[in-house]
Amino acid sequence: MVKVHPEYVVDAQQNPRAVLLPVEEWEQIVRELEELDDIRAYDAALEHSADRIPFEQAVRELREDYRT
């Protein structure tokens, strides 16, 4: 879990408008989001694992398509 120490920017009516974070915390959030994207992509690939074909077959099919 990422610990954050936000500072809120508010308008004249004290409504929150933005959040400020230390750069290190922001960079950690970005790393965590990128890892989450990777996990979701991996999970999606597993869902379609029935669509897999052997590498050699894929190369053969690509070569055949290239020749035509």
N, C-alpha and C positions, 0 to 999 in steps of 0.2 A: 504494500500500500504506500502510495506517495503521500508524504506529509507536506501540506502547503500552508503558507502563511500569507493569505491574501490581504491586500489593502483595497478597500472599495473607493471608487470615485463616484461621488453623488452630485446630482444637479441641485439647483437652488431650493427645490422642494424636498431634498434629502432622498430622492429616488436613486437607487443604484444604477449607474450608467456604464461602469467598466470595472475591471479588476486588474490590479497590479500584482505581479509575482516576481520574486527574485529570479534572475536568469537561470540559475542552477535548477530551481524547482520547475520552471517551464521546460527546460531541456529534458528533465526526468519524465515529465508528463508526455512529451513528444516521443521519447524512447518507449515508454509504456504503451502508447497508442500504436506505434509501429509494430511492437511485438504482438499486440492484440490483432492487428490486421493480418500478421503472419499466421497466427493461430486460426483465425477465421478462414483464411485461404486454405490452410492445411485441412481443416474440417470439411470445407466444401469439396476439396479434392477427394477426400475419403468417401464422401457421399456418391461421387461419380466413379468410384474405383472399378465398377463393372464395365465402364467404357474403355478401360485400359487395353492396350495392345502391346505385344513385345517390341522392344526397341528395334530389333532387326527388321521386323515387319513394317514398322513406321518408316524406316530408312528406305526399304524396298519400295513402298508405296510412293514416297516422295520422289524417288528416282524415276519411277514409272511415269508419274504425273509430269515431271520435268521434261522427259523425252517427248511427250505428246504435245 
